[in-house]
Amino acid sequence: MTKIVGMAFSYSPNSMQRRGLELLNNVVPFHKIYTLADFDIPLVKTNYPNGEAPDSVKRFVEAMEEADALVFGIAEMVAQPCASFKNAMEWLVIEINSDVDLSRSYCISHKPMVTTTFTPGPHAGARHWDATNQLLFQLNCKVKENYVFRDAWENLLPNNVSYIENSANDMLKYLTESYIDEGIQVHDRVRTMGAWLDYYDDWNNAWNTSKK
């Protein structure tokens, strides 16, 4: 059976995105549903991708690796994806460089994925998709579809399955597709040249030396 994992990128266990995933669970048989509160991932404070990540990030990676398919609940904040989502994705870039084989996929790469945004307003919710999809593309994610659920104050209520039913059935078709882990397909200078840490050390040493 396909292990579908829902991830709400909020630190609140009662967030709109978390409750949206719980309502979707009436149609989409989630293996597990998480929020960032389950991992307590800290703010990224480094641009040194040496693979050193806190245990909270490692637990997040393990949870994502367990999934066969993913539903990401991402709030729209000021027409962009919420900062907590981007912060989590940045940690994946840092964490994966602990592997000597730089062709290794990210824990979310290639798997069938859909994204959802539950929003209280009647119009917003879709403005962040360009930025969100581009970010996920860089992590070799196969985003099948973006779903927006508007007027959530009125409709995102316990047992109101009709609010999400059509979209949820559509999601299931994508999420149960088979996939092949093709390794890293999108390359940037960090992963292709394999010398990023040397560049960082030279640059950092130049700054430290200038202060003496």
N, C-alpha and C positions, 0 to 999 in steps of 0.2 A: 504493500500500500504506500502511496506517495506521502512522504512526510512534508506537509505544508506548514511552514513556520510564519507566524505573523509577528512583525516587529514595529511597535509604535515608538517613534523617535521623540519621546517626551520623558521627562523625569517624574511626571505625575502619574501615579497608578490610576487616577480617575480622569485622565485627559480625554478630550474628544476623540483623538485618534485611537486610543486604547478601547474606548467604549464602542467605537465604530467597528473595530476588529471583533469585539465580542458579539456584536449584532451579526456581522458577516458569518460568524461561526455557526449560525443556524443553517447556513447553506454550504459554506466552505468548511470541510472537516479539518480544522487546524490540529496539527500534532501538538504545538505549543504556541502560546501568545506571550510576548515579552514587551516590556517598556525598558527604557534606559535606566530606570530605577532598579531594575533587577541586576544591573551590572555596576552602576555608579562610576561611569567612565569619566575621568577628569578632563579638564581643558588641555588641549595640546599646547605645550610650552617649549617645543623644540622644532627646529627644521633639520635635525640630524637623523636621517632615516637609517639607524643602525640596528633595527630590530628589537631594541630594548623598549618593551611596553609593559605597563603594570598588569598585575594579575586580572584586574577587572576587564581589560581589553582582551586578554587571552581567553577569559570566560566567554566574552562576546563572540570571539572568533570560533570557539568550540561550538557555541549554540548555532551559529550560522552554518558551520560545516556539517552539522547534523541534518540540516534541511535538504530536501530534494527540490523544493520550490519555495519561493518567498513572496510574502505580501508586505510591502513597506508602507506604514502609515506615516505620512510626512505632512506636517502642518505648513501652511503658507504664512509667512511673516514678512510684512512690508513687501509683498510681491516677489519674495524669494523663498527658497526652502529654509526651514528653521535651522538656526545655527547648530543645534544639537545634532542634527543629521550630518551636516558637513564635518563637524568635529569628529564624529564616529568614523566617517569615511577617511579622514586624514590619518587617524590612528591605524587604519588598515594598511595604508601606504608605509607607515613607519614599521609596523609589525612584520610585514612580509619580507622585508629586507634582512631578516634574521636567517633566511634560508639561503644557502650557498647557490642553489639552483634558481636563478632569477627568472626562469620560465614558469615557475610555479604560479598557479592561478590564485587569485584572492579567494577567500572563503565564500564569497557571494557570486563569483564569476560563472557565467555560462548557464546557470540554473534558470529555469523558467521563473519570471518575476513580473509582478504587477505592482503598481503603486496606487495608493489611495490618499485622498485628502477630504476630510470632513470639515466643513466650514459653516459657521452660523449665518453667513450672509447669503443673499440671493444671486450674487454675480461673481464673487471672487473664488479663489481656489485653484485656478488653472494657470495663473500667471507665472508660476515658478517652474513649470514643466520643462521649458527649454534649458534652464540652468541645471535642474535636477537630472534630466536625461543625459546631458552632456557629461556631468560628473560621473554618473553610473557607467556611461559608455567608456570612459577612461579606465574604469575598473573591470572592463570586459563583461559587463552585465547585459543580459538579454531582456530588456524591458519590453514586455509584450503589449502593455496598454497602461494608460493613466486614467484613473477614475476619480471624478469629483462628485461629492455628495453635498449639496447645498441645503440651506435652511435647516441646519441640523438641530437648532434649539427646538424647533417644532416637530421634527421628524425622527431624530436619533433618540428613540425611546425604547425601553425594554419591550421586546416581543413585537416591535413594529417591523416585521420581516419584509413586508411589501415595499418598504423604503429602499431596500438594497437588493431585493430578490433577483430582478432581471440582470443587474450588473454582476451579482455574485455567481449566477449560473454561467454567465459569459466568462468570468474569471476562471472557473473550474476547467473549462476547455483548454485554456492556456497552461494552467498550473499542473495539469496531469500529462503534459507532453514530455516525451523523453528528451534527453540532452546528452551531449558529449563534451567532456572537459577538454578543450583544445589548447589549454595552456594560455600564456599571455599572448594576445594578438595585437593589442594597442601598445605601442612603445613610446616612451618619452625618454629624455636624456638621463633621467635617474636610473632607469632599468636597462637601457640599451648599452650605455657606455660602461657601466659597471665601475665607474671611478668617482662616483658622487661623493663618497666619504672623503676621498683624497682631496677633492676640490674644496669641500667644506673645511677640512683641516687647514689647508693652505690659506684660505680666506680668513678663517678665524684667527690663525696665528698672526696674520698681517695686522689685524685690528689689535690683538693683544700686545704685539711688539710695539705698535705705535704709541701705546699708552705708557710705556716705560720711560 
